[in-house]
Structure formats: structure tokens, C-alpha cells
Amino acid sequence: MNLGELSTTPPGKIVDELYKLREKRKTIEAKADLVKAHETVLVNHLINSLTKDELSKLAGKIASCSITRTVKPNVTDWKLLDAYIVKNKAWDLRNKSANAVAFNAAAFRARWEDGEDIPGAEQFVDIRLNVRKI
């Protein structure tokens, strides 16, 4: 059914079509979820293998993958962190956002690289797998 037919199609028939489309979408999403789950297993396996063997890149015949490691902040105590921000005028640790819990990971990293301790926050390494066609 195309959009031009909507005005001349009985509403009951539109409801039936809507139901069929929704069921078709749910079936496709279920298949996509299975593919995504399989993809996640492969990604985790490759990350574990690369990390264990201290490698940073692998390649097959059609694609390559590499690991990126990014130091990110994990806020463990918002009150301590907020007190630190106010005391040190470290407003750059917060993003300008309507979201009150948004923070600027680059500002945290810069302070940590300078050896500074930030109360209420700890470092964690976010490991991601990048896959590209060769």
C-alpha cells in the first residue's frame, strides 16, 4: 500500500497493513539481534586475543581490525568531584550541557597526564575494536 492510496483505503485495511508491517519489522529486528549477539562474541574474542598476545592489529583477506585504548573517567563520588571542581575552578571538567552529569573526558586525561589526582574520579581504559575493509 502506498501513501497515495491511504485516503481511499478503508481504515480497517490500513490497520491490518500496519499490523503486518509491525510483525515483519519485529521478525527482522529479532534476526538482527541474533546477528548482533554473534558479532559481540567475535568482537570480545578478538579483543581478548589481541590484548593477551599484546597485539594491536590483525588482518584477514578482506578486512583488518585494530584496538584503540582510551583513558576515560569513572565518577565514583559526585560530591567529592563537585567540591574539587568548585574549589579548583576546574569548570572544564564539566561539559556545557543540559545534562547535569556530563563531563569532559579530555580535561580529566590532561590532568591525569600532569600527575594530578581528582577526588571522586578514577581512570579506566575503554578498549574498542575497529574493523575496516582492506
C-alpha positions as CSV (number, residue, x, y, z in Angstrom):
1,M,0.0,0.0,0.0
2,N,1.5,3.3,-1.0
3,L,0.8,6.8,0.5
4,G,-1.4,7.8,-2.4
5,E,-3.9,5.0,-1.6
6,L,-4.3,5.9,2.0
7,S,-7.2,8.4,1.5
8,T,-9.2,5.8,-0.4
9,T,-8.4,2.7,1.6
10,P,-10.8,1.6,4.3
11,P,-9.4,2.2,7.8
12,G,-9.7,-1.4,8.8
13,K,-7.5,-2.4,5.9
14,I,-4.9,0.2,7.0
15,V,-5.0,-1.3,10.5
16,D,-4.4,-4.8,9.1
17,E,-1.5,-3.5,6.9
18,L,0.0,-1.7,9.9
19,Y,-0.1,-4.9,11.9
20,K,1.6,-6.9,9.1
21,L,4.3,-4.3,8.8
22,R,4.9,-4.3,12.6
23,E,5.1,-8.1,12.7
24,K,7.5,-8.0,9.7
25,R,9.7,-5.4,11.5
26,K,9.7,-7.4,14.7
27,T,10.9,-10.5,12.8
28,I,13.7,-8.5,11.1
29,E,14.7,-7.0,14.5
30,A,14.9,-10.4,16.1
31,K,17.2,-11.7,13.3
32,A,19.3,-8.5,13.7
33,D,19.6,-9.1,17.4
34,L,20.9,-12.6,16.7
35,V,23.5,-11.3,14.3
36,K,24.5,-8.6,16.8
37,A,24.9,-11.2,19.5
38,H,27.2,-13.3,17.3
39,E,29.1,-10.1,16.3
40,T,29.6,-9.3,20.0
41,V,31.0,-12.8,20.7
42,L,33.5,-12.3,17.8
43,V,34.5,-8.8,19.0
44,N,35.1,-9.9,22.5
45,H,37.1,-12.9,21.4
46,L,39.3,-10.7,19.2
47,I,39.8,-8.1,21.9
48,N,40.8,-10.8,24.4
49,S,43.2,-12.4,21.9
50,L,44.8,-9.1,20.9
51,T,45.1,-8.0,24.5
52,K,46.5,-11.3,25.7
53,D,49.1,-11.5,22.8
54,E,49.9,-7.8,23.2
55,L,49.0,-7.1,19.5
56,S,47.3,-4.0,18.3
57,K,46.2,-5.1,14.8
58,L,45.1,-8.2,12.8
59,A,44.1,-8.6,9.2
60,G,42.2,-11.1,7.1
61,K,41.8,-11.2,3.3
62,I,39.0,-8.5,3.2
63,A,39.3,-6.7,6.5
64,S,41.5,-5.6,9.3
65,C,40.9,-4.8,12.9
66,S,42.7,-2.7,15.5
67,I,42.3,-2.0,19.1
68,T,42.0,1.5,20.5
69,R,42.6,2.2,24.2
70,T,41.2,5.4,25.6
71,V,41.6,6.5,29.2
72,K,38.2,7.7,30.5
73,P,36.9,8.9,33.8
74,N,34.6,6.9,36.0
75,V,33.0,9.1,38.6
76,T,32.9,7.3,41.9
77,D,31.7,10.1,44.2
78,W,29.9,13.1,42.6
79,K,30.0,15.1,45.9
80,L,33.8,14.9,46.0
81,L,34.2,15.7,42.4
82,D,31.8,18.7,42.6
83,A,33.7,20.0,45.6
84,Y,37.0,19.6,43.7
85,I,35.6,21.4,40.7
86,V,34.3,24.4,42.7
87,K,37.5,24.6,44.9
88,N,39.9,24.5,41.9
89,K,37.6,26.3,39.5
90,A,38.0,23.3,37.3
91,W,34.9,24.0,35.2
92,D,36.5,22.5,32.2
93,L,35.8,19.0,33.7
94,R,32.1,19.6,33.0
95,N,30.6,19.9,29.5
96,K,28.3,22.7,28.7
97,S,25.2,20.6,28.6
98,A,21.7,20.5,30.0
99,N,22.7,17.1,31.2
100,A,23.9,17.6,34.8
101,V,26.1,14.5,34.7
102,A,28.0,15.3,31.5
103,F,31.8,15.6,31.9
104,N,34.8,16.3,29.6
105,A,37.0,13.2,29.4
106,A,39.8,15.1,27.7
107,A,40.1,17.5,30.6
108,F,40.3,14.6,33.0
109,R,43.0,13.0,30.9
110,A,45.0,16.2,30.7
111,R,45.1,16.5,34.5
112,W,46.0,12.8,35.0
113,E,48.8,13.1,32.5
114,D,50.1,16.0,34.6
115,G,50.0,13.7,37.6
116,E,47.1,15.4,39.2
117,D,44.7,13.4,41.5
118,I,41.0,14.2,41.0
119,P,39.0,13.2,44.1
120,G,35.8,11.4,43.3
121,A,37.0,10.1,39.9
122,E,39.1,7.2,38.8
123,Q,40.6,6.2,35.4
124,F,39.5,3.2,33.4
125,V,40.7,2.1,30.0
126,D,38.0,1.8,27.4
127,I,39.0,-0.8,24.8
128,R,37.3,-0.8,21.4
129,L,37.8,-2.9,18.3
130,N,37.8,-1.0,15.0
131,V,37.0,-3.1,11.9
132,R,37.8,-1.8,8.4
133,K,37.6,-3.2,4.9
134,I,41.0,-3.5,3.3
